[in-house]
Amino acid sequence: MLVVYQDVVNIVQSKFSSTEVVKCIHLNVSPVNESWNEVHRILALVECNSSYALFVFITKKPKPSSISDLSVETAIPIDSNFSCDTEPIDNCQSHIIFIVSYRNRKLQFKIEIGVESSNFASEVIWSKEVSSSNKLDFNWLGKYTCATLDQNSKKMSEMSDQCSDIPVLRHQLAHGQAASNRESILRYQLKLKEPEYTQHQEFSVFVGTWNVNGQPPSVSLRPWLSCDEEPPDVYAIGFQEIDLSKEAFLFNDTPREAEWLKYVMDGVHFKAKYKSVAVTRLVGMQLVVLVNSKHYQFVKNVSVDTVGTGLLGKMGNKGGVAVRLELHNTSLCFVNCHLAAHVEEFERRNQDYKDINARINFRKQPPSIKDHEHVYWLGDLNYRITDLNTNQVKTLLARSEMITLLKADQLNQQKERGSVLLDYTEGDITFQPTYKYDLNSDHFDTSEKARPPAWTDRILWRGDGIYQLAYRSHMDIRISDHKPVSALFRSEISVIDQSKFRRVHEDLLKKMDKLENEFLPQVMVDQTEVTFDLVKFREPQSREIIIANTGQVPAEFEFIKKLDEATFCKDWLRITPFCGTIDPGEKCDIKFEVNLERELDKVYDILVLHLKGGKDMFIIVNGDCQKSCFTSSMATLCRAQVPLLQMTEEQRKQAENMESRVLYSIPRELWLLVDHLYRHGLKTRDLFESCALSDELIRIRDWLDYGSLDPIPGSVQATAEAFLLFLSFTKDPVVPFEIHDACIAAANNYQNCRLIIQQKMTDIHRNVFLYICMFLQEMLRHSNDNGYDAKTLASLFGDILLRDPIRNSKPQANRGKANFVYNFLVNDLSSSLIPNK
């Protein structure tokens, strides 16, 4: 292979499957007599199963930096109909014309004379010679182009002749009978011609982040938000920990949201007026996006989403909040995050970042973070300085040895390893660490813990045309143990020239009207049956299929609902993306992720892939499931003689049908978890608010399901989360669904609550409920150590012990559930049935 720009070769290779090998490429190619100078071409020679094809890629960059920069323009099979040649250019010694002919098509490219062009031409000629002696199979080209099919060759040629004045040869226009098809073609062609009717204008974007440590707003934010001489066009302000109260954590309800928003509006630059684009919050994370009033009319398609990555992988004490919008003709996305704490938890932080990226869904096009043109990532990322103690960090800071410290910064280390924020850029850090300070001072932490200073608060970005002008901290704001951080950017926003747009739009409509042939959207799917390995509780696995556009028009696809079904897929399946548009010659990777959270013998679904203006396709998803105590009924577990996966099929069926006798008053697995927490976790601070790594939870699951004489694996915090998971996903809740309303109605009277437990619950469920309450009472006896009070524990466990059939479907009932459990935490339970193992 020609060794040139190996990074570009790798990017081009990523457009193909593993059996399709890029043999060589040629950069900086331009078609002869083309006036559209903002588009570049790359030639690539690709081999698959001893057959070769010449691909022409379109890119707006002379040297593409990611797969999204490339689009297939055409693919030409190298067979007996293929030929290539060169011609000199009059009065030009630096370039020649490289001519490619296929049947009655001829493409001419201007390339620079040199080693690159010589070697590339030699490789193509050699592949032609090899092809003449081989039996060729070009079916693999079907998903990239239909130009290889004999019946389409003439049609393609005619289309090329008619549309030769359209810059991109293989993206031909067609006159569709369906209006939706015609509209999608028009949108696609307008996108291709954007450089003809848009221009870049510079906008200033102010991005700020601050962890306020639960403090109420009490000082002006102008030193932070109005520190620049000129007012910015856009503000994106992210807060973390605006409210550390248990109510905010458990009920996602706080008055602080309105209080901080008021201080933001009072603190923005006085030289301009601003309008709110979006305000979104999840527990203590809040994101405010404002725009200068003069630009407000050009903002559209605003959407927000939030993702909790905290307790149980979904609570909002950690996670991210995001806002997306379109300003003029450019899509912007702002993500404010608060990742896992503690020095040693960098892998948990990496996972939090990946979860936010994967789970944010704006339900607009584009739905995901990565597909926006400009993305700003801000927040308390919580990455620390590693392998250096507090004194060493302070000494290096005193010596201004910033380079040494930044080499020890976990975020920089993880970025270099490709573990997090790989394609994001961060400006040079020239300011002091922003964490941790004594309150109302500029002194680093002098408490007993004396945490090492760290740059936990960061701002990064990705996208073309973004230039950072400033990156700084604001030391004169002292009410928190963090310092605010801000960055100012000059961002190139694509602005539409309406008069030019109308001309291009009218011209395209005329060309479309002249076309007589209709091309319906066509796609190929590389597999129509997706089979998963053995599916296990809370152990996600994924498979991918490829949808390739083999037609001549953009293909709009969507997974749609079947008749009499509420959603397009089962609740155990996640499809990403579930809809989208694929340009001609392009492909889209569809990810199917299965995550089992209820008892099933098999996962099975038939998906309907709908092609707008085309045919529907059907995809089967299936896989066998493994039983787990986490999704079994409590009645079954109390009848289990041995751990669940050691039971015979007959033993399990007898237990599930309640034909075998009850052996335990509570499930053995529950007793093992609580016993471990009783022995090792009663004094652990914030025991139920720490998140375990998924590997730890999987080991505990297997330890319970298979049985073991070894000690329970993982940390006590992992056992605590496994305990909550067990109560959250058993086949039936601890307090049966049918008596929830009665429990909530009786919540203000303990005697009424007690009667419900005694009279309306089965022995097993009553035993489990009282057993858990007695354990929580033990927790309260050590409240000075673990930091819990009865109200907090009741709020946390109320929604778990009285969980709804559809999770979180009745958030208004959470306080009533908490009050019901609270009664049993503050009263003597000795008169009730006490379970024994």
C-alpha positions in Angstrom: 0.0 0.0 0.0 1.1 3.5 -0.7 2.3 4.9 2.6 0.8 8.4 2.7 -1.3 10.0 5.3 -1.9 6.8 7.2 -4.4 8.5 9.5 -6.6 9.3 6.4 -6.2 5.7 5.2 -7.5 4.6 8.5 -10.5 7.0 8.3 -11.3 5.8 4.7 -11.0 2.1 5.9 -13.6 2.7 8.6 -16.2 3.3 5.8 -15.8 -0.3 4.8 -16.2 -3.8 6.4 -13.3 -5.9 7.6 -13.3 -7.9 4.3 -13.2 -4.7 2.2 -9.6 -3.5 2.3 -8.4 -0.1 1.2 -5.2 -0.8 -0.8 -4.3 2.9 -1.5 -5.7 6.4 -1.7 -5.0 9.6 -3.5 -5.8 13.0 -1.9 -6.4 16.4 -3.4 -8.2 15.3 -6.5 -10.5 17.6 -8.4 -12.8 16.9 -11.4 -11.9 18.7 -14.5 -14.0 21.8 -15.3 -15.8 21.8 -11.9 -16.5 25.2 -10.4 -17.6 24.0 -7.0 -14.2 24.5 -5.3 -15.2 24.0 -1.7 -15.6 20.2 -2.3 -12.6 17.9 -2.5 -12.3 14.4 -3.8 -10.3 11.4 -2.6 -9.7 8.3 -4.8 -9.5 5.0 -3.1 -8.7 1.5 -4.5 -10.6 -1.1 -2.5 -10.3 -4.9 -2.7 -12.8 -7.6 -1.6 -12.5 -11.3 -2.3 -9.9 -10.7 -5.1 -12.2 -8.1 -6.9 -11.3 -4.4 -7.0 -13.2 -1.2 -7.2 -12.3 2.4 -7.5 -14.2 4.7 -5.1 -14.6 8.4 -5.3 -15.2 10.2 -2.0 -16.5 13.7 -1.4 -15.1 15.7 1.4 -15.2 19.4 2.4 -11.8 19.1 3.9 -8.5 18.6 2.0 -7.6 16.1 4.7 -10.6 14.6 6.5 -10.3 14.1 10.2 -13.3 11.8 10.9 -15.6 9.3 9.1 -18.4 11.9 9.0 -16.2 14.1 6.7 -16.5 11.5 3.9 -19.3 10.7 1.5 -19.3 8.1 -1.3 -19.8 9.8 -4.6 -19.4 6.8 -6.9 -17.9 3.3 -6.9 -16.7 1.8 -10.2 -15.9 -2.0 -10.5 -12.5 -2.8 -12.1 -13.5 -5.4 -14.6 -13.3 -5.8 -18.4 -15.3 -2.6 -18.9 -12.9 -0.5 -16.9 -9.9 1.4 -18.2 -7.8 4.3 -17.1 -5.3 6.7 -18.8 -3.6 10.0 -18.3 -3.3 13.1 -20.4 -1.0 16.1 -20.1 -2.4 19.6 -19.4 -1.4 22.4 -21.8 1.1 24.8 -20.3 1.1 23.0 -17.0 4.1 21.0 -15.6 2.7 20.3 -12.1 -0.5 18.4 -12.9 -2.0 15.8 -15.3 -5.5 14.6 -16.1 -6.3 11.1 -14.8 -9.1 9.6 -16.9 -11.3 6.7 -15.7 -13.7 5.1 -18.2 -16.4 2.5 -17.5 -18.7 1.5 -20.4 -20.0 4.8 -21.7 -19.1 6.8 -18.6 -15.9 8.9 -18.4 -14.6 10.7 -15.3 -11.6 13.1 -15.5 -9.6 14.2 -12.5 -6.9 16.7 -12.1 -4.1 15.3 -10.0 -0.6 16.5 -9.0 2.4 14.9 -10.7 4.6 13.1 -8.1 5.3 9.9 -6.3 1.8 9.7 -4.9 0.1 9.9 -8.4 2.6 7.5 -9.9 2.2 4.9 -7.3 -1.6 5.2 -7.3 -1.8 4.8 -11.0 0.4 1.8 -10.9 -1.7 0.1 -8.2 -4.9 0.7 -10.3 -3.3 -0.7 -13.5 -2.0 -3.7 -11.5 -5.5 -4.4 -10.1 -6.9 -4.2 -13.7 -4.4 -6.9 -14.8 -5.2 -9.1 -11.8 -8.9 -8.7 -12.5 -8.6 -10.0 -16.0 -7.5 -13.4 -14.8 -9.9 -13.8 -11.9 -13.6 -14.8 -11.7 -15.1 -11.6 -10.3 -18.0 -11.1 -7.9 -19.1 -7.5 -7.3 -22.1 -8.2 -5.1 -20.3 -6.5 -2.2 -20.6 -3.2 -4.2 -24.4 -3.4 -4.1 -24.7 -1.5 -0.8 -22.5 1.4 -2.1 -23.9 1.9 -5.6 -26.2 0.4 -8.2 -23.9 1.5 -11.0 -22.5 -2.1 -11.1 -25.8 -3.6 -12.1 -26.1 -4.1 -15.9 -29.7 -3.0 -16.0 -28.8 0.4 -14.5 -25.8 1.3 -16.5 -27.6 3.0 -19.3 -30.0 4.7 -16.9 -27.0 6.0 -14.9 -25.4 7.3 -18.0 -28.5 9.1 -19.1 -28.9 10.6 -15.7 -25.3 11.8 -15.7 -25.8 13.5 -19.1 -29.0 15.3 -18.0 -27.6 16.4 -14.7 -24.0 17.2 -15.6 -24.3 20.7 -14.2 -25.1 19.4 -10.7 -21.8 19.2 -8.8 -22.1 15.7 -7.4 -22.3 13.0 -10.2 -23.8 10.0 -8.5 -26.3 11.9 -6.2 -28.8 12.2 -9.0 -32.2 13.9 -8.7 -35.4 12.0 -9.5 -39.0 13.0 -10.0 -40.9 10.9 -7.5 -44.7 10.6 -7.6 -44.8 10.7 -3.8 -44.5 14.2 -2.4 -42.5 12.9 0.6 -39.9 11.3 -1.7 -39.6 14.5 -3.7 -39.2 16.6 -0.6 -36.4 14.3 0.8 -34.5 14.6 -2.5 -34.9 18.3 -2.5 -33.6 18.6 1.1 -30.6 16.4 0.3 -29.7 18.4 -2.8 -30.1 21.7 -0.9 -27.7 20.3 1.8 -25.1 19.5 -0.9 -25.4 23.0 -2.3 -25.2 24.8 1.0 -21.9 26.6 0.1 -23.7 28.3 -2.7 -26.3 30.0 -0.5 -24.7 30.2 3.0 -21.8 32.2 4.5 -20.0 31.9 7.8 -20.6 34.6 10.4 -18.7 34.8 13.7 -20.7 34.6 16.9 -19.2 34.8 20.4 -20.2 32.0 22.7 -19.7 32.2 26.5 -19.6 28.9 28.3 -19.4 28.7 32.1 -19.4 26.0 34.7 -19.6 26.1 38.5 -20.1 23.6 41.3 -21.8 25.7 43.9 -21.6 23.1 46.7 -25.2 23.4 47.7 -24.8 27.1 48.6 -27.7 29.5 47.9 -27.0 32.4 45.5 -25.7 35.3 47.6 -23.2 37.2 45.5 -23.4 38.9 42.1 -22.4 36.7 39.2 -21.2 39.7 37.1 -17.5 39.1 37.8 -18.0 35.7 36.2 -20.6 36.2 33.5 -19.7 39.8 32.5 -15.9 39.6 32.6 -15.4 40.4 28.9 -15.6 43.8 27.4 -18.1 42.9 24.7 -21.3 41.0 25.4 -21.4 37.4 24.0 -24.0 36.3 21.5 -24.8 33.1 23.3 -24.5 32.1 27.0 -24.4 28.5 28.2 -24.2 28.4 32.0 -23.9 25.1 33.8 -24.3 24.5 37.6 -23.7 21.5 39.7 -24.8 20.8 43.3 -27.3 23.7 43.4 -29.2 21.7 46.1 -27.6 18.9 48.2 -30.8 18.3 50.2 -32.3 14.8 50.4 -35.6 16.2 49.0 -33.8 17.4 45.8 -32.1 14.0 45.4 -35.2 11.9 46.0 -37.9 14.0 44.5 -36.0 16.2 42.0 -37.7 19.2 43.4 -36.0 22.4 44.6 -36.6 26.1 44.8 -32.9 26.7 44.0 -33.6 26.4 40.2 -35.5 29.6 40.1 -33.1 31.4 42.5 -30.0 30.6 40.5 -31.8 31.5 37.2 -32.6 34.9 38.6 -29.0 35.5 39.6 -27.9 34.5 36.1 -30.3 36.9 34.4 -29.1 39.7 36.8 -25.4 38.8 36.1 -25.3 38.7 32.3 -23.6 41.4 30.3 -25.3 44.8 30.7 -24.5 45.9 27.2 -27.1 43.5 25.7 -30.5 42.0 26.4 -30.9 38.3 26.5 -33.7 35.8 26.1 -33.9 32.3 27.5 -33.6 29.5 25.0 -33.8 26.7 27.5 -33.4 25.9 31.2 -33.1 22.2 32.2 -32.3 20.6 35.5 -31.7 17.2 37.0 -31.4 17.3 40.8 -28.4 19.5 41.4 -27.3 19.9 37.7 -28.8 22.9 35.9 -28.1 24.3 32.4 -29.2 27.7 31.3 -28.9 28.7 27.6 -29.5 32.3 26.6 -29.1 34.2 23.4 -28.8 37.8 22.6 -32.3 39.1 21.8 -31.3 40.3 18.3 -30.5 36.6 17.4 -33.5 35.0 19.1 -35.7 34.9 15.9 -33.0 32.7 14.3 -33.1 30.0 17.0 -35.2 26.9 16.2 -35.7 23.2 17.0 -34.8 23.6 20.7 -34.8 20.3 22.7 -33.5 19.2 26.1 -32.8 15.8 27.7 -31.3 14.6 31.0 -29.5 11.4 32.0 -28.9 10.2 35.6 -25.9 8.0 36.1 -26.0 7.9 39.9 -27.6 5.3 42.2 -28.9 2.3 40.2 -27.4 3.9 37.1 -30.3 6.3 36.8 -30.6 8.6 39.8 -29.8 12.2 39.2 -27.1 12.8 41.8 -24.6 12.3 39.0 -25.2 12.4 35.2 -25.8 15.1 32.6 -28.3 17.6 31.2 -28.2 18.8 27.6 -29.7 21.4 25.4 -29.6 21.4 21.6 -30.7 24.1 19.2 -30.2 25.4 15.7 -28.8 28.9 15.3 -29.3 30.0 11.7 -28.1 26.9 9.8 -25.8 25.4 12.4 -26.7 22.8 15.1 -25.3 23.4 18.6 -25.3 21.2 21.6 -24.4 22.0 25.2 -23.8 19.3 27.7 -23.4 20.0 31.4 -22.3 17.0 33.5 -21.4 16.0 37.0 -19.3 12.8 36.9 -18.5 10.3 39.7 -16.4 11.6 42.6 -13.2 10.4 44.4 -9.6 10.1 43.0 -9.7 6.4 42.4 -13.0 6.4 40.5 -11.7 7.5 37.1 -13.1 4.4 35.4 -16.6 5.2 36.8 -16.2 8.7 35.4 -15.3 7.3 32.0 -18.4 5.1 32.2 -20.6 8.1 33.2 -19.4 10.0 30.1 -20.2 7.1 27.9 -23.6 6.6 29.4 -24.5 10.3 28.9 -23.3 10.1 25.3 -25.3 6.9 24.6 -28.5 7.8 26.5 -29.1 11.5 25.6 -31.9 11.5 23.0 -33.3 14.8 21.9 -36.0 13.2 19.8 -35.3 15.6 17.0 -32.8 15.3 14.2 -30.1 14.8 15.0 -31.1 12.9 18.2 -27.6 12.3 19.7 -24.9 14.5 21.0 -22.2 13.4 18.5 -24.2 14.3 15.4 -24.3 18.0 16.1 -22.0 20.4 14.3 -20.8 22.3 17.4 -20.7 20.6 20.8 -19.6 22.2 24.0 -19.0 19.8 27.0 -18.8 21.5 30.4 -19.2 20.6 34.1 -17.6 19.1 37.1 -15.9 16.2 35.4 -14.3 15.3 38.7 -11.0 14.1 37.3 -8.2 14.5 39.8 -4.4 14.7 39.9 -3.1 11.2 40.4 0.0 9.8 42.1 0.7 13.1 43.9 -0.2 14.0 47.4 -1.4 17.4 48.6 2.0 18.8 49.6 3.5 17.7 46.3 0.7 19.4 44.3 1.0 22.6 46.3 4.8 22.6 45.9 4.6 22.3 42.1 2.0 25.0 42.0 4.2 27.3 44.0 7.0 26.6 41.5 4.6 27.2 38.6 5.4 23.8 37.2 2.0 23.5 35.5 3.3 21.1 32.8 4.3 18.5 35.4 0.9 18.8 37.1 -1.1 18.6 33.9 0.7 15.4 32.9 -0.7 13.9 36.2 -4.2 15.1 35.4 -6.5 12.2 35.0 -8.6 13.7 32.3 -5.5 14.3 30.1 -4.3 10.8 30.8 -7.6 9.2 30.0 -8.0 11.3 26.8 -4.5 10.2 25.6 -5.6 6.5 26.2 -8.7 7.1 24.1 -11.0 6.3 27.1 -13.0 9.6 27.2 -13.7 12.7 25.2 -11.4 11.5 22.5 -12.5 13.8 19.7 -12.9 16.9 22.0 -10.5 19.8 22.3 -9.5 21.6 25.5 -7.7 24.9 25.6 -4.4 25.4 27.5 -5.0 25.5 31.3 -3.1 28.5 32.7 -5.2 29.0 35.9 -5.0 27.5 39.4 -6.8 24.3 40.2 -10.5 25.0 40.8 -11.0 22.5 43.6 -10.9 22.3 46.6 -11.0 25.6 48.6 -12.0 26.6 52.1 -15.3 28.4 51.9 -15.1 32.2 51.5 -11.4 32.1 50.8 -8.7 31.4 48.2 -7.0 28.8 50.4 -6.8 25.2 49.3 -8.5 22.7 51.6 -7.2 22.9 55.2 -9.6 20.4 56.6 -8.5 17.1 58.1 -8.9 15.4 54.7 -6.8 18.1 53.0 -7.7 16.9 49.5 -5.1 17.6 46.8 -6.0 20.6 44.5 -7.4 19.5 41.1 -8.8 20.9 37.9 -12.2 19.2 38.3 -14.2 21.9 36.4 -13.6 21.8 32.7 -14.8 23.0 29.3 -14.2 21.2 26.0 -15.5 21.4 22.5 -15.7 19.7 19.2 -16.6 20.9 15.7 -15.2 22.9 12.8 -14.9 26.7 13.0 -14.7 27.0 16.8 -11.8 29.1 18.2 -11.2 29.6 21.9 -10.4 33.1 22.9 -10.2 32.7 26.7 -10.1 29.9 29.3 -10.0 31.1 32.9 -11.2 30.6 36.5 -12.8 33.3 38.6 -11.0 33.5 41.9 -12.9 36.4 43.3 -16.1 34.3 43.8 -15.6 32.4 47.0 -18.9 31.1 48.4 -18.2 27.5 47.2 -15.4 25.0 47.5 -15.1 25.2 43.7 -14.2 28.3 41.6 -16.3 29.1 38.6 -14.7 28.5 35.2 -15.5 30.2 31.9 -14.4 30.0 28.3 -15.1 32.4 25.5 -15.3 31.1 21.9 -15.5 32.6 18.4 -17.7 30.3 16.5 -18.4 30.3 12.8 -22.2 29.9 12.3 -23.6 29.1 8.9 -26.0 31.8 7.9 -28.4 31.5 5.0 -28.5 34.3 2.3 -32.2 34.2 1.5 -31.9 35.6 -2.0 -29.2 33.1 -3.0 -31.2 30.3 -1.3 -34.3 31.1 -3.4 -32.3 31.0 -6.6 -30.7 27.7 -5.7 -34.1 26.3 -4.6 -35.8 27.4 -7.8 -33.0 26.0 -9.9 -33.2 22.6 -8.3 -37.0 22.5 -8.6 -36.7 23.2 -12.4 -34.1 20.4 -12.8 -36.2 18.0 -10.8 -39.2 18.8 -13.0 -37.1 18.0 -16.2 -36.3 14.5 -15.0 -38.6 11.8 -16.3 -37.3 8.8 -14.5 -38.4 7.9 -11.0 -36.0 6.3 -8.5 -37.6 5.0 -5.4 -35.5 4.7 -2.3 -33.8 1.3 -2.0 -31.8 -0.1 0.9 -30.0 -3.4 1.7 -29.8 -4.8 5.2 -26.8 -7.1 5.9 -28.8 -9.4 8.2 -32.5 -9.8 8.9 -32.1 -12.0 12.0 -30.2 -10.8 15.1 -29.4 -13.5 17.7 -27.9 -12.5 21.1 -25.7 -14.7 23.3 -27.3 -15.9 26.5 -29.0 -12.9 27.9 -28.4 -12.2 31.6 -30.0 -9.8 34.1 -28.5 -6.3 33.9 -25.7 -7.4 31.6 -26.2 -5.5 28.4 -25.0 -6.8 25.1 -25.3 -5.4 21.7 -25.3 -6.4 18.0 -25.1 -4.2 14.9 -26.7 -4.4 11.5 -25.8 -2.3 8.5 -28.4 -0.5 6.4 -26.9 0.6 3.1 -28.6 2.9 0.6 -28.3 1.2 -2.8 -30.6 3.6 -4.5 -30.2 7.0 -6.2 -32.1 9.1 -3.7 -31.8 9.7 0.1 -33.5 6.9 2.1 -35.5 7.9 5.2 -35.9 5.0 7.5 -37.7 4.4 10.8 -38.6 1.5 13.0 -42.4 1.7 13.4 -45.0 0.1 15.7 -46.8 -3.1 14.7 -50.6 -3.2 14.9 -51.9 -3.3 18.5 -48.5 -2.5 20.0 -47.7 0.7 21.9 -44.0 0.9 20.9 -41.8 -0.1 18.0 -39.8 -2.5 20.1 -40.0 -4.5 23.3 -38.9 -2.7 26.6 -35.8 -4.9 26.9 -34.4 -3.6 23.5 -32.9 -0.3 22.7 -32.3 0.7 19.0 -29.8 3.4 18.1 -30.6 5.3 15.9 -34.2 4.2 15.5 -34.7 6.6 12.5 -32.6 8.6 10.2 -31.7 9.5 6.6 -29.0 7.7 4.6 -27.6 9.4 1.5 -27.0 7.5 -1.7 -24.0 5.2 -1.5 -23.8 5.6 2.3 -24.5 3.2 5.1 -25.8 3.5 8.6 -24.8 1.2 11.5 -27.8 0.3 13.7 -27.1 -0.8 17.2 -29.4 -3.2 19.0 -28.8 -3.4 22.7 -30.6 -5.8 25.0 -30.8 -5.2 28.7 -32.9 -7.8 30.7 -34.6 -6.4 33.8 -37.5 -8.9 34.2 -38.1 -12.6 34.1 -38.2 -14.0 30.6 -37.3 -17.4 29.1 -36.5 -15.9 25.7 -36.3 -12.5 24.1 -38.1 -12.3 20.8 -39.4 -9.5 18.7 -40.2 -8.8 15.1 -39.2 -5.3 14.1 -40.7 -3.3 11.2 -38.1 -1.2 9.3 -40.2 1.3 7.4 -38.7 3.0 4.3 -40.4 6.3 3.5 -41.6 6.0 0.0 -40.3 2.4 -0.3 -40.9 -1.1 1.1 -41.1 -2.2 4.7 -38.6 -4.8 5.9 -38.8 -7.2 8.9 -36.0 -8.0 11.3 -36.2 -10.7 13.9 -34.4 -10.3 17.2 -34.1 -13.3 19.6 -32.0 -14.9 22.3 -32.3 -17.2 25.3 -32.4 -15.8 28.8 -30.8 -17.0 32.0 -32.8 -17.1 35.2 -31.8 -14.9 38.1 -32.9 -14.4 41.7 -33.1 -10.7 40.9 -36.2 -11.3 38.6 -37.8 -14.2 40.4 -40.7 -14.0 42.7 -40.1 -14.0 46.5 -42.5 -17.0 46.8 -40.2 -19.0 44.4 -37.0 -18.0 46.2 -38.4 -19.0 49.6 -39.1 -22.5 48.2 -35.6 -22.9 46.6 -33.6 -25.6 48.2 -30.4 -24.5 46.5 -29.2 -21.4 44.7 -31.4 -20.7 41.6 -29.0 -21.9 38.9 -28.3 -25.1 40.8 -32.0 -26.1 40.7 -33.2 -28.7 38.3 -35.9 -27.7 35.8 -38.4 -29.8 37.8 -37.4 -28.2 41.1 -37.7 -24.7 39.6 -41.2 -25.4 38.1 -42.5 -26.8 41.4 -41.2 -23.7 43.2 -42.6 -21.3 40.6 -46.0 -23.1 40.7 -45.9 -23.0 44.6 -46.1 -26.8 44.6 -43.1 -27.3 46.9 -43.1 -26.3 50.6 -41.8 -23.0 51.9 -38.3 -23.4 53.3 -37.5 -19.8 54.4 -39.5 -17.0 55.8 -37.6 -14.6 53.6 -35.5 -15.3 50.4 -32.1 -16.7 51.2 -30.5 -14.2 48.8 -32.1 -11.2 50.6 -30.8 -12.5 53.9 -27.2 -12.9 52.5 -27.2 -9.3 51.2 -28.7 -7.8 54.4 -26.4 -9.9 56.6 -23.3 -8.6 54.8 -24.5 -5.0 55.1 -25.3 -5.5 58.8 -21.8 -6.8 59.4 -19.9 -4.3 57.3 -22.0 -1.4 56.2 -24.0 0.1 59.1 -21.4 2.8 59.7 -20.6 3.5 56.0 -21.2 7.1 55.1 -23.8 7.5 52.3 -24.0 3.8 51.8 -26.9 3.9 49.4 -25.7 6.8 47.3 -22.5 5.3 45.8 -22.5 3.6 42.4 -20.8 0.3 41.8 -19.1 -0.6 38.5 -21.2 -3.0 36.5 -18.6 -5.8 36.8 -19.0 -5.7 40.6 -22.7 -6.1 40.3 -22.4 -8.9 37.8 -20.0 -10.8 40.2 -22.5 -10.4 43.1 -25.4 -11.5 40.9 -23.5 -14.7 39.9 -22.4 -15.3 43.5 -26.1 -15.3 44.5 -27.4 -17.2 41.5 -24.8 -20.0 41.5 -24.0 -20.1 45.2 -20.5 -20.0 46.6 -18.6 -20.6 49.8 -16.3 -17.6 49.1 -17.1 -14.2 50.7 -19.5 -12.0 48.8 -17.4 -10.2 46.1 -17.0 -6.5 45.6 -17.2 -3.5 48.0 -19.9 -2.9 50.6 -21.2 -0.1 48.4 -21.7 -2.6 45.6 -23.5 -4.9 48.0 -25.8 -2.0 48.9 -26.6 -1.3 45.3 -27.2 -5.0 44.7 -29.6 -5.0 47.7 -31.6 -2.1 46.1 -31.5 -3.8 42.7 -32.9 -7.0 44.2 -35.8 -5.1 45.8 -36.4 -3.1 42.6 -36.6 -6.0 40.1 -38.1 -9.0 41.8 -41.1 -10.3 39.9 -43.4 -8.8 42.4 -42.9 -5.8 44.7 -42.5 -6.2 48.4 -45.8 -4.4 49.0 -48.2 -5.8 46.4 -49.6 -3.4 43.7 -53.2 -3.9 44.7 -52.8 -2.4 48.2 -50.7 0.7 47.2 -53.6 3.1 47.3 -54.7 1.8 50.7 -51.2 2.1 52.1 -50.8 5.7 50.8 -54.3 6.6 52.2 -53.3 5.2 55.6 -49.8 6.8 55.7 -50.7 9.4 58.3 -51.8 6.8 60.9 -49.4 4.0 62.1 -52.1 1.8 63.4 -53.9 1.8 60.1 -50.6 1.1 58.3 -49.9 -1.8 60.7 -53.4 -3.3 60.1 -52.8 -3.3 56.3 -49.5 -5.1 56.7 -51.0 -7.7 59.0 -54.3 -8.3 57.1 -53.6 -7.7 53.4 -50.1 -9.1 52.9 -49.1 -12.7 52.5 -46.7 -14.1 55.1 -43.7 -14.0 52.8 -44.2 -10.4 51.7 -45.0 -9.2 55.3 -41.9 -11.0 56.6 -39.7 -9.3 53.9 -41.2 -5.9 54.5 -40.7 -6.0 58.3 -37.2 -7.6 57.9 -36.1 -4.7 55.7 -37.6 -2.1 58.1 -35.8 -3.7 61.1 -32.5 -3.5 59.2 -33.2 0.2 58.4 -33.8 0.8 62.1 -30.4 -0.7 62.7 -29.0 1.8 60.2 -30.7 4.6 62.1 -28.9 3.6 65.3 -25.7 4.5 63.6 -26.9 7.6 61.9 -24.0 9.7 63.3 -21.7 7.5 61.3 -23.7 6.8 58.1 -25.4 10.2 57.9 -29.0 8.9 57.4 -32.2 9.9 59.1 -35.6 8.2 59.1 -37.0 10.7 56.6 -34.2 10.1 54.1 -34.3 6.3 54.3 -38.1 6.3 54.1 -38.0 8.5 50.9 -35.4 6.2 49.3 -37.0 2.9 50.1 -40.7 4.0 49.8 -40.6 4.1 46.0 -38.7 0.7 46.0 -40.9 -1.2 48.4 -44.1 0.2 46.9 -42.9 0.3 43.3 -45.4 0.9 40.5 -46.2 -1.6 37.7 -44.9 1.0 35.3 -41.8 2.5 36.9 -42.1 6.2 38.0 -45.6 6.4 36.5 -47.0 8.0 39.6 -44.3 10.4 40.9 -47.0 12.4 42.8 -47.4 9.3 45.1 -43.8 9.2 46.2 -44.3 11.3 49.3 -47.2 9.1 50.4 -45.1 6.0 49.9 -42.3 7.6 51.9 -44.7 8.4 54.8 -46.0 4.9 54.8 -42.5 3.4 55.3 -41.6 6.2 57.7 -44.2 4.9 60.2 -42.4 1.5 60.4 -39.0 3.1 60.9 -39.9 5.2 63.9 -42.2 2.8 65.7 -41.6 -0.4 67.7 -42.0 -3.4 65.5 -41.8 -6.0 68.2 -45.5 -6.7 68.1 -45.3 -7.6 64.5 -44.1 -10.9 63.0 -40.3 -10.9 63.0 -38.8 -13.0 60.2 -36.1 -15.6 60.9 -33.9 -17.3 58.4 
